[in-house]
Amino acid sequence: MGIAGQPSGSTDVAEVFSTYLYDGNGSTKTITNGIDLAGEGGMVWLKCRGATGDHSIFDTESGAVGGYRLRPNSTAALQNFDGGNVFTTSATGFALNNTAGNDFNDGGNGGYVSWTFRKKEKFFDIVTYSGNSTSGRTLSHSLGSVPAMMIIKQTNGTNAWFVYHKDFIKDSAAAPNSALFLNLADAGDSNAGYFNNTAPTDSVFTLGNSSGDWGTNGSGENYVAYLFADNSSEDA
């Protein structure tokens, strides 16, 4: 489906991205935003607008769906809601189930905002991987264009949230190694261990050998990478 003025076969942004406001109810909340998460996959970012509380990320690839979530303001690993199926996807959006007091569906908190990103070539992709501490390791992606931004988080531990952006340069000699951190107020950092001094391409991104709390490729650790396309490119 397209819109007036778009080339034939192009995609309406409403099919792949949504900002949706809702009020929590502490029970089952169905969000109908017209995005097919069940069939196509994607990621949802939630935040309470009227009170303090964690951000929440659910996605269809890393295990952050069903009874688990990630919190981008925290270094915490995937949070397990003890088997509770608190997040489910559908062909028209998603639902939050029995989540009173859990930051994303409680009542009386001034409402919530959700940002939904559907997996789509030249828009958004999700890659999961296990680290191996090998410099120069490449990982394939399906973005179909060069990522402008990548957000990487260890899902089974307390590493920082790494943010690569094509326009962020910490120092003139380390553009592909520069990183910001979602969970910190720091000015960013540069280290060849993050991205091996190698910019991503339209088919792969490259990792260094960094591990531990500041790692993107620690041996035996599990990670999720959220890849965002460059909307200034001709084929966006």
C-alpha positions as CSV (number, residue, x, y, z in Angstrom):
1,M,0.0,0.0,0.0
2,G,1.3,3.5,-0.8
3,I,0.2,7.1,-0.6
4,A,-0.2,9.8,-3.2
5,G,3.1,11.0,-4.6
6,Q,5.0,7.9,-3.6
7,P,6.6,5.6,-6.2
8,S,4.6,2.5,-7.1
9,G,5.3,-0.3,-4.6
10,S,6.6,2.0,-1.9
11,T,5.6,1.6,1.7
12,D,3.5,4.1,3.7
13,V,5.4,5.0,6.9
14,A,2.2,4.2,8.9
15,E,2.7,0.6,8.0
16,V,6.1,0.4,9.7
17,F,6.2,3.1,12.4
18,S,3.7,4.4,15.0
19,T,3.6,6.8,17.9
20,Y,0.6,5.8,20.0
21,L,-0.6,7.3,23.3
22,Y,-2.7,5.2,25.7
23,D,-4.0,5.1,29.3
24,G,-3.0,2.2,31.4
25,N,-5.7,0.0,33.1
26,G,-3.7,-2.6,35.1
27,S,-5.4,-5.4,33.2
28,T,-5.4,-6.3,29.5
29,K,-4.7,-3.3,27.2
30,T,-5.0,-3.8,23.4
31,I,-3.1,-1.3,21.2
32,T,-4.4,-1.2,17.6
33,N,-1.9,0.9,15.6
34,G,-2.1,-0.9,12.3
35,I,1.3,-2.5,12.4
36,D,1.7,-6.2,11.8
37,L,4.2,-7.2,14.5
38,A,3.0,-10.8,14.6
39,G,3.7,-11.5,10.9
40,E,6.6,-9.1,10.2
41,G,8.4,-8.7,13.6
42,G,9.6,-5.5,15.2
43,M,10.2,-3.6,18.4
44,V,8.0,-1.5,20.8
45,W,9.4,1.1,23.1
46,L,7.1,2.2,26.0
47,K,7.3,5.0,28.6
48,C,5.0,6.5,31.2
49,R,4.4,10.2,30.5
50,G,3.1,11.4,33.9
51,A,5.2,9.7,36.5
52,T,8.7,8.3,37.0
53,G,9.4,4.7,35.9
54,D,11.6,2.6,33.7
55,H,11.4,2.7,29.9
56,S,10.5,-0.7,28.4
57,I,11.5,-2.4,25.2
58,F,9.8,-5.5,23.8
59,D,10.9,-7.1,20.6
60,T,10.1,-10.2,18.5
61,E,13.7,-11.5,18.2
62,S,15.7,-11.3,21.4
63,G,13.3,-12.9,23.8
64,A,12.1,-9.5,24.9
65,V,8.5,-10.5,24.2
66,G,5.9,-12.5,26.2
67,G,7.2,-12.5,29.8
68,Y,10.4,-10.5,29.3
69,R,11.5,-6.9,28.7
70,L,14.6,-4.7,28.4
71,R,15.0,-1.3,30.1
72,P,17.1,1.2,28.1
73,N,17.5,3.5,31.0
74,S,19.1,0.6,33.0
75,T,21.9,-1.8,32.4
76,A,19.7,-4.7,33.6
77,A,19.4,-7.9,31.7
78,L,16.1,-9.1,30.3
79,Q,13.6,-8.9,33.0
80,N,11.6,-12.0,33.6
81,F,8.0,-11.5,34.7
82,D,7.9,-15.0,36.2
83,G,6.2,-16.6,33.2
84,G,3.6,-13.9,32.9
85,N,2.7,-13.3,29.2
86,V,2.8,-9.5,29.7
87,F,3.3,-8.6,26.0
88,T,1.7,-10.2,22.9
89,T,1.8,-9.2,19.2
90,S,-0.9,-9.2,16.6
91,A,-1.4,-8.3,12.9
92,T,-2.6,-4.9,14.0
93,G,-0.4,-4.0,17.0
94,F,0.1,-5.5,20.4
95,A,-1.4,-6.1,23.8
96,L,-0.3,-5.6,27.4
97,N,-1.6,-8.1,29.9
98,N,-2.1,-8.0,33.7
99,T,0.7,-5.5,34.2
100,A,-0.5,-3.2,37.0
101,G,2.5,-1.5,38.7
102,N,5.0,-2.6,36.1
103,D,5.7,0.8,34.5
104,F,3.8,0.3,31.2
105,N,0.1,-0.4,32.0
106,D,-0.7,0.9,35.4
107,G,-3.6,3.2,35.9
108,G,-3.5,6.7,37.1
109,N,0.0,7.6,35.9
110,G,-0.8,10.3,33.4
111,G,-0.8,8.0,30.4
112,Y,1.8,6.3,28.3
113,V,3.5,6.6,24.9
114,S,4.5,3.7,22.6
115,W,6.9,3.9,19.7
116,T,6.6,0.9,17.3
117,F,9.2,0.0,14.7
118,R,8.3,-2.8,12.3
119,K,11.1,-4.8,10.6
120,K,11.4,-3.5,7.0
121,E,14.1,-3.3,4.5
122,K,15.6,0.3,4.4
123,F,13.9,1.1,7.6
124,F,14.5,-1.1,10.6
125,D,16.1,-4.5,11.5
126,I,16.9,-6.6,14.6
127,V,19.9,-8.9,14.8
128,T,20.6,-11.2,17.7
129,Y,24.0,-12.9,18.3
130,S,26.3,-14.6,20.8
131,G,29.6,-12.9,21.4
132,N,33.0,-14.6,20.6
133,S,35.6,-11.9,21.5
134,T,37.0,-11.9,18.0
135,S,38.2,-8.7,16.4
136,G,36.8,-8.1,12.9
137,R,33.8,-10.3,13.3
138,T,31.1,-9.5,10.8
139,L,27.3,-10.0,11.3
140,S,24.8,-10.0,8.5
141,H,21.7,-7.9,8.6
142,S,18.6,-7.5,6.4
143,L,18.4,-3.7,6.4
144,G,19.2,-3.5,2.7
145,S,21.0,-0.2,3.2
146,V,23.9,1.1,5.4
147,P,22.7,1.6,9.0
148,A,22.8,5.2,10.2
149,M,22.3,4.1,13.8
150,M,22.8,0.9,15.8
151,I,21.8,0.2,19.4
152,I,23.4,-2.9,21.0
153,K,22.6,-4.4,24.4
154,Q,23.8,-7.6,26.1
155,T,20.6,-9.4,27.1
156,N,21.9,-11.9,29.6
157,G,24.0,-9.4,31.7
158,T,24.5,-5.8,32.8
159,N,26.5,-4.3,30.0
160,A,25.9,-0.7,28.9
161,W,23.6,0.2,26.0
162,F,26.0,1.0,23.0
163,V,24.8,3.5,20.4
164,Y,26.6,3.8,17.1
165,H,25.6,6.8,14.9
166,K,27.1,7.7,11.6
167,D,27.4,11.4,12.5
168,F,28.8,11.0,16.0
169,I,32.6,11.3,16.2
170,K,34.3,11.2,19.6
171,D,37.7,12.1,18.1
172,S,38.9,12.6,14.5
173,A,40.7,9.3,14.3
174,A,38.0,7.0,15.6
175,A,34.7,7.7,13.8
176,P,33.6,4.1,13.4
177,N,34.6,3.3,17.0
178,S,32.7,6.2,18.7
179,A,29.8,5.2,20.9
180,L,27.2,6.9,23.1
181,F,25.4,5.1,25.9
182,L,21.6,5.2,26.4
183,N,21.9,4.6,30.1
184,L,24.5,7.2,30.9
185,A,24.9,11.0,30.8
186,D,28.5,10.6,29.6
187,A,29.9,12.4,26.5
188,G,30.5,9.1,24.8
189,D,33.7,7.1,24.2
190,S,35.8,5.7,21.5
191,N,37.5,2.3,21.5
192,A,38.5,0.0,18.6
193,G,37.1,-2.9,20.6
194,Y,33.5,-1.7,19.9
195,F,33.3,-1.8,16.1
196,N,36.9,-2.7,15.0
197,N,37.4,0.7,13.4
198,T,35.0,-0.4,10.6
199,A,31.8,1.3,9.5
200,P,28.8,-0.9,8.7
201,T,27.8,-1.7,5.2
202,D,24.5,-2.5,3.5
203,S,24.9,-6.1,4.4
204,V,27.0,-6.5,7.5
205,F,28.3,-4.7,10.6
206,T,31.6,-5.3,12.3
207,L,32.5,-5.9,15.9
208,G,35.7,-5.7,17.9
209,N,36.8,-7.9,20.8
210,S,35.4,-5.8,23.6
211,S,33.8,-7.7,26.5
212,G,32.8,-7.2,30.1
213,D,30.7,-4.2,31.2
214,W,31.8,-2.2,28.1
215,G,31.6,-4.9,25.5
216,T,29.7,-5.6,22.3
217,N,31.2,-9.0,21.6
218,G,32.0,-10.8,24.9
219,S,32.6,-14.5,24.5
220,G,29.5,-16.5,25.5
221,E,27.3,-13.4,26.0
222,N,24.0,-12.8,24.2
223,Y,23.2,-9.5,22.5
224,V,20.5,-7.8,20.5
225,A,21.2,-5.1,17.9
226,Y,18.6,-2.6,16.7
227,L,19.5,-1.2,13.3
228,F,18.0,2.0,11.8
229,A,18.4,3.0,8.2
230,D,19.5,6.4,7.0
231,N,16.4,8.4,5.9
232,S,18.6,10.8,3.9
233,S,19.7,8.1,1.5
234,E,18.1,8.1,-2.0
235,D,16.6,4.7,-1.6
236,A,15.2,5.2,1.9
